[in-house]
Amino acid sequence: YLPKGLIAQIYLEDHAYFDEDELQELLLKHKATSILCTSKDIVKMDGFKLEISEMKLKLEIRKDVFVQCDEYIKRYKND
């Protein structure tokens, strides 16, 4: 689900701490114009003086998945 044309991909652990200086160094190293991150992580960079692009993710669950979950639960309800 990442957009085409990314200059570099750097993955950090979930709940990672973001250091503005380190992110600036990564931008310079890769000659990138902005940091791409999720809405969840952008709040951790509030106040940073960096160009940040937000990738808004949307989760959609098919209806048949809910039906399967209900059927699974019903099997164990009577136990």
N, CA, C and O atoms as CSV, one atom per row, in Angstrom:
chain,resi,resn,atom,element,x,y,z
A,1,TYR,N,N,0.792,-1.193,0.000
A,1,TYR,CA,C,0.000,0.000,0.000
A,1,TYR,C,C,0.842,1.269,0.000
A,1,TYR,O,O,0.310,2.372,0.123
A,2,LEU,N,N,2.146,1.115,-0.137
A,2,LEU,CA,C,3.002,2.301,-0.225
A,2,LEU,C,C,2.937,2.879,-1.627
A,2,LEU,O,O,2.856,2.136,-2.606
A,3,PRO,N,N,2.973,4.191,-1.729
A,3,PRO,CA,C,2.913,4.811,-3.054
A,3,PRO,C,C,4.192,4.560,-3.844
A,3,PRO,O,O,5.260,4.340,-3.273
A,4,LYS,N,N,4.064,4.595,-5.151
A,4,LYS,CA,C,5.233,4.427,-6.028
A,4,LYS,C,C,6.104,5.677,-5.936
A,4,LYS,O,O,5.623,6.763,-5.611
A,5,GLY,N,N,7.371,5.507,-6.222
A,5,GLY,CA,C,8.279,6.643,-6.264
A,5,GLY,C,C,8.941,6.985,-4.941
A,5,GLY,O,O,9.533,8.056,-4.803
A,6,LEU,N,N,8.848,6.092,-3.969
A,6,LEU,CA,C,9.527,6.357,-2.709
A,6,LEU,C,C,11.030,6.320,-2.919
A,6,LEU,O,O,11.542,5.481,-3.661
A,7,ILE,N,N,11.724,7.221,-2.272
A,7,ILE,CA,C,13.182,7.282,-2.417
A,7,ILE,C,C,13.849,6.225,-1.551
A,7,ILE,O,O,14.809,5.585,-1.979
A,8,ALA,N,N,13.348,6.038,-0.338
A,8,ALA,CA,C,13.902,5.047,0.583
A,8,ALA,C,C,12.800,4.589,1.521
A,8,ALA,O,O,11.817,5.295,1.745
A,9,GLN,N,N,12.982,3.407,2.057
A,9,GLN,CA,C,12.034,2.882,3.044
A,9,GLN,C,C,12.816,2.520,4.297
A,9,GLN,O,O,13.747,1.715,4.257
A,10,ILE,N,N,12.425,3.122,5.399
A,10,ILE,CA,C,13.071,2.851,6.674
A,10,ILE,C,C,11.965,2.472,7.649
A,10,ILE,O,O,11.032,3.241,7.880
A,11,TYR,N,N,12.079,1.297,8.207
A,11,TYR,CA,C,11.048,0.797,9.106
A,11,TYR,C,C,11.550,0.871,10.543
A,11,TYR,O,O,12.685,0.498,10.839
A,12,LEU,N,N,10.693,1.354,11.421
A,12,LEU,CA,C,11.007,1.421,12.839
A,12,LEU,C,C,10.031,0.534,13.599
A,12,LEU,O,O,8.950,0.213,13.106
A,13,GLU,N,N,10.425,0.148,14.795
A,13,GLU,CA,C,9.561,-0.656,15.640
A,13,GLU,C,C,8.272,0.103,15.951
A,13,GLU,O,O,8.248,1.334,15.958
A,14,ASP,N,N,7.221,-0.638,16.202
A,14,ASP,CA,C,5.969,-0.018,16.626
A,14,ASP,C,C,6.220,0.710,17.944
A,14,ASP,O,O,6.964,0.215,18.791
A,15,HIS,N,N,5.623,1.847,18.120
A,15,HIS,CA,C,5.786,2.702,19.311
A,15,HIS,C,C,7.183,3.302,19.400
A,15,HIS,O,O,7.628,3.671,20.487
A,16,ALA,N,N,7.876,3.404,18.281
A,16,ALA,CA,C,9.222,3.965,18.292
A,16,ALA,C,C,9.195,5.455,18.639
A,16,ALA,O,O,8.216,6.154,18.378
A,17,TYR,N,N,10.278,5.912,19.226
A,17,TYR,CA,C,10.472,7.327,19.527
A,17,TYR,C,C,11.099,7.969,18.297
A,17,TYR,O,O,12.001,7.390,17.692
A,18,PHE,N,N,10.640,9.139,17.924
A,18,PHE,CA,C,11.181,9.828,16.759
A,18,PHE,C,C,12.055,10.982,17.198
A,18,PHE,O,O,11.629,11.837,17.976
A,19,ASP,N,N,13.269,11.004,16.702
A,19,ASP,CA,C,14.211,12.069,17.003
A,19,ASP,C,C,14.304,12.980,15.775
A,19,ASP,O,O,14.629,12.522,14.679
A,20,GLU,N,N,14.021,14.251,15.962
A,20,GLU,CA,C,13.983,15.184,14.827
A,20,GLU,C,C,15.320,15.255,14.105
A,20,GLU,O,O,15.353,15.283,12.875
A,21,ASP,N,N,16.416,15.285,14.843
A,21,ASP,CA,C,17.739,15.363,14.208
A,21,ASP,C,C,18.033,14.124,13.367
A,21,ASP,O,O,18.576,14.230,12.267
A,22,GLU,N,N,17.675,12.952,13.888
A,22,GLU,CA,C,17.904,11.717,13.126
A,22,GLU,C,C,17.065,11.695,11.850
A,22,GLU,O,O,17.540,11.275,10.795
A,23,LEU,N,N,15.814,12.151,11.951
A,23,LEU,CA,C,14.962,12.202,10.759
A,23,LEU,C,C,15.505,13.197,9.740
A,23,LEU,O,O,15.453,12.943,8.536
A,24,GLN,N,N,16.023,14.321,10.211
A,24,GLN,CA,C,16.623,15.307,9.304
A,24,GLN,C,C,17.826,14.705,8.590
A,24,GLN,O,O,18.010,14.919,7.391
A,25,GLU,N,N,18.645,13.954,9.319
A,25,GLU,CA,C,19.804,13.288,8.711
A,25,GLU,C,C,19.366,12.292,7.637
A,25,GLU,O,O,19.993,12.197,6.583
A,26,LEU,N,N,18.286,11.550,7.906
A,26,LEU,CA,C,17.780,10.598,6.912
A,26,LEU,C,C,17.293,11.323,5.654
A,26,LEU,O,O,17.534,10.871,4.535
A,27,LEU,N,N,16.614,12.436,5.849
A,27,LEU,CA,C,16.167,13.223,4.690
A,27,LEU,C,C,17.351,13.652,3.837
A,27,LEU,O,O,17.325,13.517,2.614
A,28,LEU,N,N,18.382,14.167,4.483
A,28,LEU,CA,C,19.569,14.619,3.754
A,28,LEU,C,C,20.306,13.458,3.096
A,28,LEU,O,O,20.719,13.553,1.940
A,29,LYS,N,N,20.469,12.368,3.830
A,29,LYS,CA,C,21.181,11.189,3.313
A,29,LYS,C,C,20.541,10.658,2.035
A,29,LYS,O,O,21.233,10.300,1.083
A,30,HIS,N,N,19.209,10.613,2.027
A,30,HIS,CA,C,18.494,10.039,0.889
A,30,HIS,C,C,18.010,11.094,-0.110
A,30,HIS,O,O,17.349,10.776,-1.099
A,31,LYS,N,N,18.352,12.353,0.169
A,31,LYS,CA,C,17.931,13.465,-0.701
A,31,LYS,C,C,16.415,13.449,-0.904
A,31,LYS,O,O,15.913,13.632,-2.014
A,32,ALA,N,N,15.710,13.227,0.193
A,32,ALA,CA,C,14.251,13.174,0.160
A,32,ALA,C,C,13.680,14.542,0.526
A,32,ALA,O,O,14.346,15.358,1.165
A,33,THR,N,N,12.459,14.772,0.117
A,33,THR,CA,C,11.825,16.063,0.401
A,33,THR,C,C,10.885,16.008,1.594
A,33,THR,O,O,10.531,17.050,2.144
A,34,SER,N,N,10.469,14.804,2.010
A,34,SER,CA,C,9.587,14.696,3.174
A,34,SER,C,C,9.651,13.295,3.768
A,34,SER,O,O,10.138,12.347,3.152
A,35,ILE,N,N,9.142,13.208,4.984
A,35,ILE,CA,C,9.001,11.937,5.692
A,35,ILE,C,C,7.555,11.483,5.478
A,35,ILE,O,O,6.625,12.264,5.685
A,36,LEU,N,N,7.363,10.254,5.073
A,36,LEU,CA,C,6.019,9.702,4.913
A,36,LEU,C,C,5.731,8.819,6.119
A,36,LEU,O,O,6.487,7.894,6.413
A,37,CYS,N,N,4.640,9.108,6.811
A,37,CYS,CA,C,4.286,8.295,7.970
A,37,CYS,C,C,2.771,8.209,8.107
A,37,CYS,O,O,2.024,8.905,7.419
A,38,THR,N,N,2.342,7.346,9.007
A,38,THR,CA,C,0.910,7.155,9.227
A,38,THR,C,C,0.362,8.232,10.156
A,38,THR,O,O,1.115,8.948,10.815
A,39,SER,N,N,-0.939,8.328,10.193
A,39,SER,CA,C,-1.612,9.284,11.075
A,39,SER,C,C,-1.263,9.004,12.529
A,39,SER,O,O,-1.164,9.929,13.336
A,40,LYS,N,N,-1.077,7.738,12.865
A,40,LYS,CA,C,-0.739,7.347,14.229
A,40,LYS,C,C,0.608,7.923,14.648
A,40,LYS,O,O,0.784,8.332,15.795
A,41,ASP,N,N,1.554,7.955,13.718
A,41,ASP,CA,C,2.899,8.413,14.055
A,41,ASP,C,C,3.108,9.911,13.870
A,41,ASP,O,O,4.001,10.490,14.488
A,42,ILE,N,N,2.309,10.533,13.041
A,42,ILE,CA,C,2.518,11.958,12.786
A,42,ILE,C,C,2.346,12.783,14.063
A,42,ILE,O,O,2.987,13.823,14.218
A,43,VAL,N,N,1.493,12.329,14.968
A,43,VAL,CA,C,1.283,13.066,16.215
A,43,VAL,C,C,2.542,13.067,17.088
A,43,VAL,O,O,2.731,13.964,17.909
A,44,LYS,N,N,3.397,12.063,16.908
A,44,LYS,CA,C,4.646,11.997,17.671
A,44,LYS,C,C,5.669,13.007,17.160
A,44,LYS,O,O,6.685,13.248,17.813
A,45,MET,N,N,5.405,13.600,15.993
A,45,MET,CA,C,6.334,14.556,15.401
A,45,MET,C,C,5.795,15.978,15.445
A,45,MET,O,O,6.288,16.865,14.747
A,46,ASP,N,N,4.783,16.181,16.269
A,46,ASP,CA,C,4.192,17.508,16.406
A,46,ASP,C,C,5.265,18.510,16.836
A,46,ASP,O,O,5.974,18.289,17.817
A,47,GLY,N,N,5.372,19.579,16.116
A,47,GLY,CA,C,6.365,20.603,16.429
A,47,GLY,C,C,7.686,20.436,15.701
A,47,GLY,O,O,8.533,21.328,15.753
A,48,PHE,N,N,7.882,19.308,15.020
A,48,PHE,CA,C,9.110,19.118,14.248
A,48,PHE,C,C,9.129,20.104,13.082
A,48,PHE,O,O,8.089,20.392,12.488
A,49,LYS,N,N,10.286,20.608,12.764
A,49,LYS,CA,C,10.424,21.532,11.636
A,49,LYS,C,C,10.905,20.753,10.409
A,49,LYS,O,O,11.927,21.075,9.803
A,50,LEU,N,N,10.140,19.726,10.068
A,50,LEU,CA,C,10.432,18.861,8.927
A,50,LEU,C,C,9.204,18.806,8.029
A,50,LEU,O,O,8.077,19.015,8.476
A,51,GLU,N,N,9.441,18.526,6.782
A,51,GLU,CA,C,8.321,18.301,5.861
A,51,GLU,C,C,7.840,16.873,6.097
A,51,GLU,O,O,8.595,15.918,5.919
A,52,ILE,N,N,6.586,16.734,6.497
A,52,ILE,CA,C,6.026,15.422,6.809
A,52,ILE,C,C,4.781,15.193,5.958
A,52,ILE,O,O,3.887,16.037,5.899
A,53,SER,N,N,4.742,14.046,5.305
A,53,SER,CA,C,3.577,13.653,4.511
A,53,SER,C,C,2.836,12.566,5.272
A,53,SER,O,O,3.441,11.609,5.757
A,54,GLU,N,N,1.531,12.720,5.371
A,54,GLU,CA,C,0.719,11.779,6.133
A,54,GLU,C,C,0.041,10.770,5.206
A,54,GLU,O,O,-0.609,11.142,4.229
A,55,MET,N,N,0.205,9.498,5.530
A,55,MET,CA,C,-0.439,8.434,4.781
A,55,MET,C,C,-1.632,7.967,5.599
A,55,MET,O,O,-1.467,7.339,6.645
A,56,LYS,N,N,-2.822,8.271,5.128
A,56,LYS,CA,C,-4.036,7.902,5.854
A,56,LYS,C,C,-4.473,6.507,5.418
A,56,LYS,O,O,-4.749,6.262,4.244
A,57,LEU,N,N,-4.528,5.611,6.379
A,57,LEU,CA,C,-4.907,4.227,6.100
A,57,LEU,C,C,-6.366,4.005,6.490
A,57,LEU,O,O,-6.870,4.605,7.439
A,58,LYS,N,N,-7.020,3.143,5.748
A,58,LYS,CA,C,-8.410,2.823,6.022
A,58,LYS,C,C,-8.543,1.305,6.006
A,58,LYS,O,O,-8.108,0.636,5.068
A,59,LEU,N,N,-9.148,0.781,7.052
A,59,LEU,CA,C,-9.356,-0.659,7.159
A,59,LEU,C,C,-10.792,-0.981,6.799
A,59,LEU,O,O,-11.727,-0.400,7.350
A,60,GLU,N,N,-10.960,-1.902,5.879
A,60,GLU,CA,C,-12.297,-2.364,5.509
A,60,GLU,C,C,-12.358,-3.868,5.750
A,60,GLU,O,O,-11.483,-4.618,5.319
A,61,ILE,N,N,-13.407,-4.291,6.446
A,61,ILE,CA,C,-13.599,-5.715,6.726
A,61,ILE,C,C,-14.824,-6.188,5.953
A,61,ILE,O,O,-15.918,-5.639,6.083
A,62,ARG,N,N,-14.608,-7.224,5.145
A,62,ARG,CA,C,-15.720,-7.776,4.366
A,62,ARG,C,C,-16.784,-8.332,5.295
A,62,ARG,O,O,-16.469,-8.822,6.379
A,63,LYS,N,N,-18.040,-8.260,4.880
A,63,LYS,CA,C,-19.158,-8.751,5.704
A,63,LYS,C,C,-19.037,-10.231,6.001
A,63,LYS,O,O,-19.435,-10.672,7.079
A,64,ASP,N,N,-18.499,-11.014,5.074
A,64,ASP,CA,C,-18.394,-12.455,5.299
A,64,ASP,C,C,-17.446,-12.782,6.451
A,64,ASP,O,O,-17.563,-13.846,7.058
A,65,VAL,N,N,-16.530,-11.905,6.755
A,65,VAL,CA,C,-15.629,-12.129,7.883
A,65,VAL,C,C,-16.417,-12.056,9.187
A,65,VAL,O,O,-16.188,-12.853,10.096
A,66,PHE,N,N,-17.348,-11.098,9.281
A,66,PHE,CA,C,-18.197,-11.002,10.472
A,66,PHE,C,C,-19.075,-12.249,10.622
A,66,PHE,O,O,-19.285,-12.738,11.732
A,67,VAL,N,N,-19.579,-12.749,9.510
A,67,VAL,CA,C,-20.411,-13.961,9.546
A,67,VAL,C,C,-19.565,-15.133,10.055
A,67,VAL,O,O,-20.023,-15.910,10.893
A,68,GLN,N,N,-18.361,-15.257,9.561
A,68,GLN,CA,C,-17.483,-16.341,10.006
A,68,GLN,C,C,-17.168,-16.229,11.498
A,68,GLN,O,O,-17.123,-17.238,12.201
A,69,CYS,N,N,-16.953,-15.016,11.976
A,69,CYS,CA,C,-16.692,-14.804,13.410
A,69,CYS,C,C,-17.906,-15.200,14.241
A,69,CYS,O,O,-17.774,-15.868,15.266
A,70,ASP,N,N,-19.078,-14.787,13.796
A,70,ASP,CA,C,-20.309,-15.141,14.513
A,70,ASP,C,C,-20.490,-16.654,14.571
A,70,ASP,O,O,-20.839,-17.198,15.619
A,71,GLU,N,N,-20.259,-17.330,13.461
A,71,GLU,CA,C,-20.413,-18.788,13.421
A,71,GLU,C,C,-19.408,-19.461,14.356
A,71,GLU,O,O,-19.743,-20.434,15.033
A,72,TYR,N,N,-18.225,-18.965,14.393
A,72,TYR,CA,C,-17.187,-19.509,15.272
A,72,TYR,C,C,-17.592,-19.353,16.735
A,72,TYR,O,O,-17.464,-20.290,17.522
A,73,ILE,N,N,-18.076,-18.177,17.094
A,73,ILE,CA,C,-18.497,-17.905,18.477
A,73,ILE,C,C,-19.675,-18.789,18.863
A,73,ILE,O,O,-19.714,-19.309,19.978
A,74,LYS,N,N,-20.633,-18.967,17.965
A,74,LYS,CA,C,-21.814,-19.787,18.249
A,74,LYS,C,C,-21.435,-21.233,18.561
A,74,LYS,O,O,-22.110,-21.882,19.360
A,75,ARG,N,N,-20.380,-21.745,17.952
A,75,ARG,CA,C,-19.952,-23.129,18.203
A,75,ARG,C,C,-19.514,-23.312,19.645
A,75,ARG,O,O,-19.647,-24.406,20.195
A,76,TYR,N,N,-18.998,-22.268,20.264
A,76,TYR,CA,C,-18.460,-22.387,21.616
A,76,TYR,C,C,-19.388,-21.814,22.685
A,76,TYR,O,O,-19.099,-21.920,23.877
A,77,LYS,N,N,-20.486,-21.218,22.273
A,77,LYS,CA,C,-21.433,-20.618,23.209
A,77,LYS,C,C,-22.098,-21.655,24.103
A,77,LYS,O,O,-22.375,-21.378,25.270
A,78,ASN,N,N,-22.349,-22.811,23.585
A,78,ASN,CA,C,-23.072,-23.850,24.318
A,78,ASN,C,C,-22.171,-24.692,25.221
A,78,ASN,O,O,-22.659,-25.535,25.973
A,79,ASP,N,N,-20.903,-24.472,25.152
A,79,ASP,CA,C,-19.967,-25.280,25.980
A,79,ASP,C,C,-19.959,-24.828,27.432
A,79,ASP,O,O,-19.237,-25.395,28.251
